[in-house]
Amino acid sequence: MYVIQTKLMNKKQILEELQKKFRVSREEAEEMFLQARRSGDLRIKLNWKIIIDYLIWAMIAVSGLYALCNIIF
């Protein structure tokens, strides 16, 4: 088993790191990534701050559209 890093990385960063460390092609790195996901070696951790920020901006847009519809109609 090979541990790349303990910091949070996105899929693209993990694939690049696999390609550098093992000197494999993009397809082989992708297969290694998928195998690690299936076996549970990699975990997905959601960035809740970004998700909540997008939800807030979406709600602001919806409320703005609602206010415009009330003014126009």
TIMI-2910 file (N, C-alpha, C, CB; in pm, 1 decimal, decimal comma, always signed):
<rs>
+----------+----------+----------+----------+----------+----------+----------+----------+----------+----------+----------+----------+------+
!      n_x !      n_y !      n_z !     ca_x !     ca_y !     ca_z !      c_x !      c_y !      c_z !     cb_x !     cb_y !     cb_z ! resn !
+----------+----------+----------+----------+----------+----------+----------+----------+----------+----------+----------+----------+------+
!    +84,8 !   -118,0 !     +0,0 !     +0,0 !     +0,0 !     +0,0 !    +88,6 !   +123,3 !     +0,0 !    -96,1 !     +0,3 !   +121,8 !  Met !
!    +49,4 !   +222,1 !    -75,2 !   +127,0 !   +344,6 !    -89,6 !    +40,5 !   +461,4 !    -47,1 !   +177,8 !   +363,0 !   -235,3 !  Tyr !
!    +87,5 !   +541,5 !    +46,5 !    +14,6 !   +659,6 !    +91,5 !    +75,6 !   +780,6 !    +24,2 !    +18,3 !   +673,8 !   +246,9 !  Val !
!     -7,2 !   +853,5 !    -49,7 !    +44,3 !   +971,5 !   -120,4 !    +59,4 !  +1087,1 !    -22,0 !    -50,1 !  +1011,7 !   -238,1 !  Ile !
!    -48,9 !  +1133,3 !    +33,5 !    -46,3 !  +1243,3 !   +128,2 !   -169,5 !  +1232,8 !   +216,0 !    -40,2 !  +1380,9 !    +55,8 !  Gln !
!   -166,8 !  +1304,5 !   +325,9 !   -283,4 !  +1304,5 !   +412,7 !   -370,1 !  +1427,7 !   +391,3 !   -240,4 !  +1296,3 !   +557,4 !  Thr !
!   -323,4 !  +1522,6 !   +308,5 !   -404,9 !  +1641,6 !   +283,6 !   -518,0 !  +1610,0 !   +186,6 !   -318,1 !  +1755,9 !   +228,3 !  Lys !
!   -615,4 !  +1696,7 !   +183,2 !   -728,4 !  +1678,4 !    +92,1 !   -685,0 !  +1712,3 !    -50,1 !   -849,2 !  +1766,2 !   +134,9 !  Leu !
!   -718,6 !  +1623,8 !   -140,9 !   -684,8 !  +1643,4 !   -281,2 !   -806,4 !  +1608,8 !   -365,6 !   -562,0 !  +1557,2 !   -322,4 !  Met !
!   -818,2 !  +1675,3 !   -480,8 !   -926,2 !  +1637,5 !   -570,3 !   -877,7 !  +1524,9 !   -661,3 !   -975,1 !  +1759,4 !   -653,4 !  Asn !
!   -968,1 !  +1472,6 !   -741,7 !   -935,8 !  +1357,0 !   -826,3 !   -822,0 !  +1387,4 !   -922,6 !  -1058,9 !  +1312,8 !   -904,7 !  Lys !
!   -824,4 !  +1505,7 !   -982,2 !   -720,3 !  +1543,2 !  -1077,6 !   -582,8 !  +1544,3 !  -1011,5 !   -750,5 !  +1680,4 !  -1138,1 !  Lys !
!   -574,7 !  +1599,0 !   -891,5 !   -447,5 !  +1603,6 !   -819,6 !   -398,9 !  +1463,2 !   -784,7 !   -461,2 !  +1687,7 !   -692,2 !  Gln !
!   -490,5 !  +1376,8 !   -745,2 !   -452,4 !  +1239,9 !   -710,8 !   -399,2 !  +1167,3 !   -834,2 !   -572,6 !  +1163,4 !   -650,9 !  Ile !
!   -467,0 !  +1183,4 !   -948,5 !   -421,2 !  +1118,9 !  -1071,8 !   -282,9 !  +1168,8 !  -1113,0 !   -521,3 !  +1143,7 !  -1184,9 !  Leu !
!   -259,7 !  +1299,4 !  -1102,8 !   -128,9 !  +1355,2 !  -1135,6 !    -21,1 !  +1299,6 !  -1042,9 !   -132,3 !  +1508,1 !  -1126,9 !  Glu !
!    -52,7 !  +1288,7 !   -914,6 !    +42,5 !  +1235,0 !   -817,5 !    +74,2 !  +1088,1 !   -846,8 !    -12,9 !  +1249,7 !   -674,8 !  Glu !
!    -27,3 !  +1010,5 !   -882,0 !     -4,5 !   +870,4 !   -918,1 !    +83,8 !   +858,8 !  -1042,1 !   -138,0 !   +799,3 !   -941,9 !  Leu !
!    +58,8 !   +945,1 !  -1140,5 !   +138,9 !   +942,2 !  -1262,3 !   +285,5 !   +975,0 !  -1232,2 !    +82,3 !  +1040,9 !  -1365,6 !  Gln !
!   +309,3 !  +1072,1 !  -1145,6 !   +446,2 !  +1110,4 !  -1112,3 !   +518,0 !  +1001,3 !  -1033,4 !   +446,5 !  +1240,2 !  -1033,0 !  Lys !
!   +451,1 !   +951,4 !   -930,5 !   +516,1 !   +856,6 !   -839,2 !   +543,2 !   +721,5 !   -904,0 !   +430,8 !   +836,8 !   -716,1 !  Lys !
!   +448,4 !   +673,1 !   -984,1 !   +461,0 !   +538,5 !  -1041,1 !   +500,5 !   +538,3 !  -1188,2 !   +331,5 !   +464,4 !  -1024,9 !  Phe !
!   +511,3 !   +657,9 !  -1248,2 !   +547,2 !   +671,5 !  -1390,0 !   +457,9 !   +584,1 !  -1479,1 !   +695,0 !   +634,0 !  -1411,3 !  Arg !
!   +327,9 !   +607,8 !  -1466,9 !   +229,3 !   +534,0 !  -1545,0 !   +150,9 !   +631,6 !  -1632,2 !   +133,8 !   +453,6 !  -1452,5 !  Val !
!    +75,5 !   +577,3 !  -1726,3 !     -7,1 !   +660,8 !  -1813,5 !   -130,6 !   +708,6 !  -1737,3 !    -48,6 !   +582,8 !  -1941,3 !  Ser !
!   -201,3 !   +799,3 !  -1799,7 !   -323,9 !   +854,8 !  -1738,8 !   -427,6 !   +743,4 !  -1717,6 !   -383,9 !   +968,3 !  -1828,9 !  Arg !
!   -440,1 !   +654,2 !  -1814,3 !   -537,8 !   +545,5 !  -1804,0 !   -503,0 !   +450,4 !  -1689,4 !   -545,2 !   +467,8 !  -1936,3 !  Glu !
!   -374,0 !   +420,0 !  -1674,9 !   -332,4 !   +331,4 !  -1565,4 !   -353,3 !   +398,3 !  -1429,6 !   -184,7 !   +291,1 !  -1582,1 !  Glu !
!   -326,0 !   +528,4 !  -1423,3 !   -349,7 !   +602,0 !  -1299,1 !   -498,6 !   +604,5 !  -1266,2 !   -295,0 !   +745,7 !  -1309,8 !  Ala !
!   -581,5 !   +619,0 !  -1368,2 !   -727,4 !   +617,5 !  -1349,0 !   -773,0 !   +481,9 !  -1294,6 !   -800,3 !   +648,8 !  -1482,6 !  Glu !
!   -718,5 !   +375,0 !  -1348,7 !   -752,9 !   +241,1 !  -1301,0 !   -707,5 !   +220,6 !  -1156,7 !   -690,1 !   +134,6 !  -1391,4 !  Glu !
!   -588,6 !   +269,7 !  -1123,4 !   -539,3 !   +260,8 !   -985,2 !   -632,0 !   +337,4 !   -891,4 !   -394,5 !   +316,0 !   -974,6 !  Met !
!   -676,2 !   +455,2 !   -936,7 !   -766,8 !   +537,6 !   -857,3 !   -898,3 !   +464,3 !   -832,9 !   -792,9 !   +671,8 !   -927,2 !  Phe !
!   -955,9 !   +407,6 !   -938,8 !  -1083,5 !   +337,2 !   -925,5 !  -1070,6 !   +215,1 !   -834,2 !  -1134,9 !   +294,2 !  -1063,3 !  Leu !
!   -959,5 !   +144,6 !   -846,2 !   -937,1 !    +28,4 !   -761,5 !   -924,4 !    +69,8 !   -615,0 !   -811,5 !    -47,2 !   -806,5 !  Gln !
!   -856,5 !   +179,8 !   -589,6 !   -843,2 !   +229,4 !   -452,0 !   -978,4 !   +273,4 !   -396,3 !   -743,3 !   +346,5 !   -446,4 !  Ala !
!  -1062,8 !   +332,8 !   -481,8 !  -1197,6 !   +373,1 !   -437,1 !  -1281,4 !   +250,5 !   -402,3 !  -1269,1 !   +456,9 !   -546,6 !  Arg !
!  -1274,0 !   +146,9 !   -488,5 !  -1352,9 !    +25,9 !   -464,7 !  -1309,9 !    -46,4 !   -337,3 !  -1341,2 !    -68,2 !   -583,5 !  Arg !
!  -1180,5 !    -47,2 !   -312,2 !  -1129,2 !   -120,0 !   -195,7 !  -1140,5 !    -38,9 !    -66,5 !   -984,1 !   -159,0 !   -218,9 !  Ser !
!  -1174,5 !    +89,8 !    -77,3 !  -1191,0 !   +171,9 !    +42,3 !  -1064,0 !   +241,8 !    +88,0 !  -1242,2 !    +87,9 !   +153,0 !  Gly !
!   -958,1 !   +235,7 !     +7,1 !   -834,3 !   +303,5 !    +43,0 !   -846,9 !   +455,0 !    +32,1 !   -721,1 !   +254,9 !    -45,0 !  Asp !
!   -933,4 !   +501,2 !    -57,1 !   -960,0 !   +644,3 !    -72,2 !  -1100,5 !   +674,2 !    -22,2 !   -943,3 !   +689,3 !   -220,3 !  Leu !
!  -1112,7 !   +784,4 !    +48,2 !  -1243,7 !   +826,9 !    +96,8 !  -1280,1 !   +960,3 !    +33,5 !  -1245,1 !   +837,4 !   +251,3 !  Arg !
!  -1407,7 !   +977,9 !     +9,9 !  -1456,8 !  +1105,1 !    -42,4 !  -1499,4 !  +1189,4 !    +76,5 !  -1575,4 !  +1084,8 !   -144,0 !  Ile !
!  -1447,8 !  +1310,0 !    +80,1 !  -1486,8 !  +1403,9 !   +185,4 !  -1539,1 !  +1529,2 !   +116,4 !  -1366,1 !  +1437,1 !   +282,3 !  Lys !
!  -1663,8 !  +1560,9 !   +140,9 !  -1726,7 !  +1675,9 !    +76,7 !  -1680,4 !  +1805,3 !   +141,7 !  -1879,4 !  +1664,7 !    +83,6 !  Leu !
!  -1663,8 !  +1908,8 !    +60,2 !  -1627,7 !  +2040,6 !   +109,9 !  -1758,3 !  +2116,0 !   +137,5 !  -1535,9 !  +2118,3 !     +7,1 !  Asn !
!  -1806,1 !  +2105,1 !   +260,1 !  -1936,9 !  +2158,2 !   +295,2 !  -1943,5 !  +2309,8 !   +284,1 !  -1973,3 !  +2116,3 !   +434,6 !  Trp !
!  -1832,6 !  +2379,7 !   +305,8 !  -1834,6 !  +2525,3 !   +294,7 !  -1873,2 !  +2567,9 !   +153,7 !  -1698,0 !  +2584,1 !   +332,3 !  Lys !
!  -1814,5 !  +2505,1 !    +53,4 !  -1845,4 !  +2540,1 !    -85,6 !  -1989,0 !  +2502,1 !   -119,9 !  -1747,5 !  +2470,2 !   -182,1 !  Ile !
!  -2034,3 !  +2386,0 !    -74,2 !  -2171,4 !  +2341,9 !   -101,8 !  -2271,7 !  +2439,9 !    -41,3 !  -2195,3 !  +2199,3 !    -46,0 !  Ile !
!  -2248,5 !  +2481,3 !    +82,1 !  -2340,0 !  +2575,4 !   +147,9 !  -2334,1 !  +2711,8 !    +80,0 !  -2305,8 !  +2589,0 !   +297,9 !  Ile !
!  -2213,8 !  +2755,3 !    +40,0 !  -2202,8 !  +2882,7 !    -33,0 !  -2286,0 !  +2880,8 !   -161,0 !  -2055,6 !  +2912,6 !    -66,8 !  Asp !
!  -2277,0 !  +2772,2 !   -237,9 !  -2356,9 !  +2761,0 !   -361,0 !  -2506,8 !  +2760,3 !   -330,5 !  -2318,7 !  +2633,3 !   -438,0 !  Tyr !
!  -2545,6 !  +2691,2 !   -223,8 !  -2687,2 !  +2690,1 !   -185,8 !  -2736,3 !  +2829,7 !   -149,1 !  -2709,9 !  +2594,5 !    -68,5 !  Leu !
!  -2655,1 !  +2904,3 !    -75,4 !  -2693,5 !  +3040,5 !    -37,4 !  -2709,1 !  +3127,9 !   -160,6 !  -2589,7 !  +3101,4 !    +58,0 !  Ile !
!  -2612,6 !  +3121,1 !   -254,0 !  -2623,3 !  +3200,9 !   -376,3 !  -2743,7 !  +3159,8 !   -460,3 !  -2495,9 !  +3187,9 !   -458,8 !  Trp !
!  -2774,6 !  +3032,1 !   -462,9 !  -2892,6 !  +2985,7 !   -536,9 !  -3020,2 !  +3039,9 !   -473,1 !  -2896,6 !  +2831,1 !   -541,7 !  Ala !
!  -3026,5 !  +3038,6 !   -341,7 !  -3146,0 !  +3090,3 !   -273,7 !  -3159,3 !  +3241,4 !   -293,9 !  -3140,7 !  +3057,4 !   -123,0 !  Met !
!  -3047,9 !  +3313,2 !   -296,5 !  -3053,1 !  +3457,3 !   -324,3 !  -3106,9 !  +3481,0 !   -464,9 !  -2912,8 !  +3521,8 !   -308,6 !  Ile !
!  -3062,1 !  +3401,3 !   -561,8 !  -3110,2 !  +3416,2 !   -699,4 !  -3259,0 !  +3385,2 !   -707,7 !  -3031,6 !  +3324,4 !   -794,6 !  Ala !
!  -3302,6 !  +3279,3 !   -641,8 !  -3444,7 !  +3241,9 !   -644,7 !  -3529,3 !  +3351,3 !   -580,5 !  -3467,4 !  +3107,1 !   -572,0 !  Val !
!  -3485,3 !  +3404,1 !   -467,1 !  -3563,8 !  +3508,5 !   -400,7 !  -3565,5 !  +3636,5 !   -484,8 !  -3506,7 !  +3537,8 !   -259,9 !  Ser !
!  -3455,9 !  +3666,1 !   -555,0 !  -3454,1 !  +3782,4 !   -644,0 !  -3550,9 !  +3765,8 !   -759,8 !  -3313,5 !  +3806,0 !   -697,5 !  Gly !
!  -3553,7 !  +3646,8 !   -819,0 !  -3648,8 !  +3620,6 !   -927,6 !  -3793,1 !  +3628,3 !   -877,6 !  -3622,2 !  +3482,4 !   -989,9 !  Leu !
!  -3816,7 !  +3578,6 !   -758,3 !  -3950,5 !  +3583,7 !   -700,3 !  -3993,2 !  +3731,5 !   -679,2 !  -3954,1 !  +3504,6 !   -564,8 !  Tyr !
!  -3900,7 !  +3811,9 !   -628,9 !  -3931,0 !  +3953,5 !   -606,5 !  -3958,3 !  +4023,5 !   -740,8 !  -3813,5 !  +4023,3 !   -531,4 !  Ala !
!  -3879,9 !  +3993,6 !   -842,8 !  -3903,1 !  +4054,2 !   -974,6 !  -4038,4 !  +4013,1 !  -1031,9 !  -3791,3 !  +4014,8 !  -1071,9 !  Leu !
!  -4074,1 !  +3887,1 !  -1015,5 !  -4204,3 !  +3840,9 !  -1065,9 !  -4318,3 !  +3911,8 !   -993,7 !  -4218,0 !  +3688,1 !  -1049,0 !  Cys !
!  -4303,3 !  +3933,6 !   -864,9 !  -4407,4 !  +4003,9 !   -789,9 !  -4419,8 !  +4150,2 !   -832,4 !  -4378,4 !  +3995,9 !   -640,7 !  Asn !
!  -4307,7 !  +4212,2 !   -865,6 !  -4310,6 !  +4352,3 !   -909,9 !  -4372,9 !  +4363,7 !  -1049,5 !  -4167,5 !  +4412,0 !   -910,2 !  Ile !
!  -4334,2 !  +4272,5 !  -1139,0 !  -4380,4 !  +4279,9 !  -1277,5 !  -4527,7 !  +4239,4 !  -1289,2 !  -4293,9 !  +4190,2 !  -1367,1 !  Ile !
!  -4566,0 !  +4133,9 !  -1220,7 !  -4702,8 !  +4084,7 !  -1234,1 !  -4780,8 !  +4133,4 !  -1120,0 !  -4709,6 !  +3933,4 !  -1242,3 !  Phe !
+----------+----------+----------+----------+----------+----------+----------+----------+----------+----------+----------+----------+------+
</rs>
